[in-house]
Structures are given as structure tokens and as C-alpha cells.
Amino acid sequence: MPSEVTLRAQAFVNERLPEARGLGQSLADLIDEPDEFVSVLRGGLARLADDAYAAEQERVAPGSGAVFGVRSPLMAAIARQLREPLRQSSSASALWLAERLSSEEERELVLFSHVALARALPADPERGWQLMRRLARRAKDWISVDELAELFAKGILLERFRWAELEQLVYSADKWERRLVGSTIARLPFELPKRLRPTLASTSGLTLITSLLGDSQPDVQKALSWALRSWNEVDQTGVADVLRDEATVARKAADGHRAWVLRDALSWPGTDPLLAEDVRAELEGVRRRPGDPSTSSASAVASAFAGLDRMAEQAVEMQGARQRMAPGRSSAAPTDVIGGRRG
């Protein structure tokens, strides 16, 4: 039987779904008017907000900052009404709108920039990735990071050389950027049909996961466990090898950070019972201890290049400033990639 809290939430959502769909339809006519789009969306989200849900956000996702408290099904209902109109618009209009939304404080408004970016990314990947990097720098809670991971996954599948974006983030001093690595890898298999998922086995997915194993941050550890479970859709044998090999490393070094990820990864429903038994036996008695430093190979490399992370942050900020100051970026009319007026 659903709890009273669940039943109340379901009733709240069902009552407001028609309003959410109507809001999305109204916004579809404002794609070329970003300021008005944001104003109408802000008012609509305020009406759809659930005060009880908003009050829970800091507990569920510490660091969330300003939120309206709109439940996910209502957010999804608004977004569904926008996808087709965005497809019919120009990529320049979509990117222009995404830039405007990304500058807002409330998490829900920023999340709608992802919807617009998904439209712009195939046609304008360079400016799309610039904005995605800035969003990654701003993200300070797991909900924002994991939602952005879906966009990163889509971008990597469009251009496989974008794996380099994740390869850089494993060395970030920001735990949320490191979590983004795991979350993106976790989402990647599910952006492809099941028959095509094994094609990801030749990518650096498992290598990036193992480079972060031993990270001391629980938020990163949870994403790495998720990534290992998801990667079974791609390369179950490879995941099994990682679990066995890294369990040996964790035991020898009494590495509780690494051990926690490996144990949690065994919760994948298809895990071989014999494998699970062997890994758990190897990790017997190895537990996380508060205050233990990171032992990951990525952290060892990053510590040798102290200061470079801040340089990378400044580079991303400069990219964003150049993008916002580019010709044709006034609020009067969006321009396309070659500088002409929107088609």
C-alpha cells in the first residue's frame, strides 16, 4: 500500500497536470522571446510548486539553493510540450534561450536550459558544449549534476571525441564535476538501443571509472557505483574483471572508499552470485573511515598539478563571456551559426 505521503503527492500532481501542459503550450510560442519565456515560466512554476516538496529539497539534495519545489512529473509535462516546437525552431533560437535560462538562480529554471540545449547541440556543438561546461561548474547538488549528465551523454554519442570532456573532469578539484563523470557514464548505455550498447565497450568508460575508484567523496562514490551497474549493459565481463581486480586492491590497501563502491555495484540484479560472493569475501572487514584521503589514481595526478583547476575554471568563464558578447547576441533577435538572421 502506498504511504499517505505518496498518495498526497500523486493527488497533487494529477490535479495540476492539465495546468502544466497548458504552461508548456504557452511557452512554445515564446521560444524566440527568452525574457518573456523566463517570466511566464517563473510564474507558472510558482503556481505549480509544492511547498512540502520544496521544504524537503535541502534534506534530499543538500546545496540545492533556490528552488520552486515543482515535482518531476509536472516538469516533464511542461518539457514535453516544448520539444516539438524547439525542433521546428532554429538551433540559434534554442541556444539563445538556453543561455538565458542558465543565468537564473532557481534550479528548475536552469534545468529547462537542458531542454533547449538538447535541440541546439547537434547543430551547434561548440557553443553548446561551452554552455554545458559552465553549467557543470555551477552545479552544486546531485540532482542538477545527474540531469546534466543526460545532456553530456547525448553530446558524447553525437561526437565521440567528446569523451575528452570527461577525461578532463576526472582531475577536477570539484566533487560535483567528478560525480558528473560517473553519472554520464551511467546514463550513456540507456541513450542507445539495447543492441547497440555493446559498441560502447571500446570506449574509455571503464577506464574512467577505475581512475576515480578510491575517491573520498560519497557523492562521487554513489555515481561510480551507478556507473558500474549500468556498464553491465555494455560489457558485463569487463565489469566483473574490474570488481575482482579492484577488490584485491581495496583489501591490500584497506581502502574503504574503493570497497564501498564495489559492494554497492554488486546490487545490479544480474550480478553473478559467485562473483558477488567472491568480492564480498575479499572485502570482508574493509570499511570507509571518515577523514581518510582519496586513493584514486586521478587524485594522485591532480595533486601534482595544483592550480591548474582554477586555470581551467577561468578558461571556461572566458569562453562564456566571449559567447555572450559575440555579434548578434543582443535580445533583439537571435542569429544562427553563420551570423544571419534566424530562419
N, C-alpha and C positions, 0 to 999 in steps of 0.2 A: 504494500500500500504506500503511495506517495505521502510524504510528510505534509503537514499543514503549510509549511513554508513553501514547498514545491507547488502545492495546489494554488496558493495565493499568487505565486509568480506566474504560473500558467494562465490563470484568470486575468491577471494584469496584462500580459502580452496579448492574449486573444481579444481582449476588449479594445486594444489600441492598434492592432494590425491594420485595420482599414485606414486609420489616420496616417500610419507610417507609409503605407503605399501611396496615399494621396500626396504626402510630402515629397516622396520621390518623384512623382509625376510633375509636381510643380517645379522642382529643381531642374528637371530635364529641359525646361525652357530657359534656364538661366546659365547654361554652361559657358556662354560667351560673356557673361556678366559676373565675374568672380566675386566682386564686393557684394553684390546683391545676393548671389548664391550663398555666401557665407552668412549674411544677415538672415535670410529665410531659413537656412539650415539651423542656425543657432536658436532661433525662435521655436522651430519645430522640435528640436532635441530637448529644449527646456520643457515643452508640453508633454513629451513622451517619457520624461525622466521618472525614475522610481526612487524616491528618497531613501527607502530602506536599502536598496541595492547600492546607491551612491555611498551610503554610510559604511557599507561593507568593503568598499574598494581598497581602502588603505590597509585593511587587515589581509585581504586576499592578494593584493599586489602592492606591497609597500613601495612608496616612491612614486605612486601614480600621478600625484599632483592634482591639478584641476580636472574634474570630471563632471558630466551631467548626471551620469547614472542611468544610461539607456541600456536596456538588456539586449543581448546579442541578436535574438530573432528579429527585433524591431530594427536594429541597424542593418541586418541582412535584407529585410523587406524594403528599406529605403534604397539600398545599393542596387537591388535587382531592377528597380525602375530606371536606374541611370545607365546601366551597361550598354543597352542598345543605342540610346541617344549619344553616348560617348563614342561608340563605334562609328556612328554616322557623322560625327564631328571630325574636325582635323586634329592631328596629333598635337599641333601647336596650341590649339584651344585647350586640349586636355592637360598639357604640361603647364600651361599658364594657370589653369585652375588648380592643379596640384601644388604649384608654388605658393599660391595664395592660401590654400588650406593648411599647408605645412607650417605657416608662420603663426598659427593660432596656438593658444595655450591649452585648451581643453583636449584631452586625449581623443574623444570621439570625433572632433573636427579634424584633427590630424590624421586619424585613420581613414577618413574619406579621401585624403590625398592619395592613398594607395589605390583606390578605385580608379581615379583619373590617371595615375601613373601606369597602371596595367594597360590602359589604352595607348598611352604615349610611348611606352618603352620599345615596342617593335620598330617604330618608325624613327624614333629619335633616342637611340640608346645612350649616346654620350651625355646629353643633358639629363636624361632620365637617371642614369647612374650617379651623376653629380648630386642630384637631389636625394637619391636613396642613401648616399654616403652621409649627407647632412642629417637625414632622419635617423640614421644609425647612431650618430654622435649624440643626438638629443635624447634618444630612448633611455629611460631610466626605470623601467618596470618590465616584468616578463611578458605582460600582455602586448605591449607596444612592440617588443622585440620579436615575439613569435608571430605576430601579424605581419611585420615587415619581412620575416623570413620567407613567407609565401611569395612575396614580390621578388626577393633575391633569387629564389628557386626558379621562378619563371624567367628571370633575366639570364640566369646561367644556362638554362636549356635553349634559350634563343641564341646565345653566343657562348660556346663552351670555353673560350679563353677567359671568361669572367670568373672561372674558378680562382683566378689570381686575386680577386676581391676577398675571398675567404682566406686564402693563403696569407694575406697581409694581416687580417684581423686576428689570427691565432696569436700574434705577438702584441696585441693591444694591451695597454695598461687598464683599460676599461672592461670590467667584468661583463657588461652588457654586450659589448661588441664580441667578446669571446663566446658568450652564450649564443649570439646570432650565428656563429659558425655551426654549432651543434644543431640549432633549430632549423637552419636552412638545409643541412644535410638530412635531417629527419623528414622534412617536407618534400624533398626532391623526388623520391620514388613515386609519390602519390600525385605528382604532376604529369605522370606518364601512364599510358595504358599498361596493364599488368604484363603483357607480352614483351613490352619494350624495357621494362625495368632492369633486366639483366645487362642491358647495354651500359648502365652506369658503373658496372664493375671495373671498367678500365679507367675510371676517373680517380681523383685523389681523395675521394670521400673517406675511406677507412684510414688513410694516412693522416688526414687532418684530425680525425677523431683521436687516434693514438697519440698525436703530438700534444693534445690537450689533456690526456689522461693524467691524473695527479694534480689537476687544478684544485686550489684550496677553496674556491667559492661554490657553495651549494647550488646557486642558480646556474652556474656553468655545468656542474656535475649532473643536474637533472636533464639539461639539454643533451649532454653526451650520452646518457643512458637512453634517452628517447631516440637519439640518432642511431645507436647500435641496434635497438629493437626494430626501427624502420628499415635499416640496411639489410635485414634478413630478407626483405622483398627483392633485394638486388643480388646479394652474394652470401648465402647462408653459411657456406663453407668458410669463407673469409672471416665472417663474424665469429664463427666458432674458434677459428685459429687465434683471433685476437683475444677472445675470452680466456683461452687456455694459457697463451703466452703471457698476457698481462697479469693473470692471477699469480703466475710464478714470480713475476717482477714484484708484485704487491706483497707477496709473502716474504720474500727475501729482504725487502726494504721496510717491512712493517708499515706499508703505505696505506693508511686508512682512506685517504681521498680516492685513490685508484680502486680500492676494494669496494667502496660504496657503489660506484658506477657499475662495476662488473656484476655485483649482486643484483642491482636493480634491473640491469639489462636482461637478466635471466627470466624476468616476468613475461617476456614475449610468449604468447600461447603456444607457438610451435617449437619452443626450445626442446632439444633432445634431452630426455630425463637423465641419461647417463652423463651427458655434458654438464648439466646443471649440478648433478651430484659431485662430479669431479671438481668443478670450480668452487663450489661451496666448501668442499673438504679442504681445498688448497688455501682458502681464505679464512679458515676457522681461526677465530680469535683476533683477526686483523680488523680494527675498528678506527673510525675517524676520531681524532682528538682536536678539540678547539685550539686554535692558535698554531697548529702545525703548518709550515710553509708549503707552498706549491712545489711539487716534484716533477711537473711536466717538462718534457723537452722544450716546449715552446717558451715556458717561463725562464728556462736557463738561457736560451738565446736572447730573449727580450732583456734580461738583466744586464747583458753585455752591451746593450745599445740604449742605455738610459738616455732619455731626452729626445730620442727620435719620434716617440709617440706624440709629443707636443708639436714637433715639426709637422707631422702628418696631419694633426688637427688644424694647424694654421693653414696648411695647403688646402684642406677641404673648405675651410672658411673663405679662403681667397677664391676658390673655384665658384662658390655660391655667390660671392659678391660680383664676380665677373659676369655670371649668368644673369643676375638680376639687373645689371647695368647694361646688358647687351642691347644693341639697337632694336627698336621695335617692341620693347618690353613695357611700354607705358600702359596705363589702364585704359587707353582709348581703344586699342584694337590689337588682338593677338596677331603674331606673324608666324609663318611656317619656317621650316628649317633654312630655306634659301632666302629668307628675308622678304618675301612677298606677302600680300595680304591673305588672310585666311580664305580658303576655298569653300 
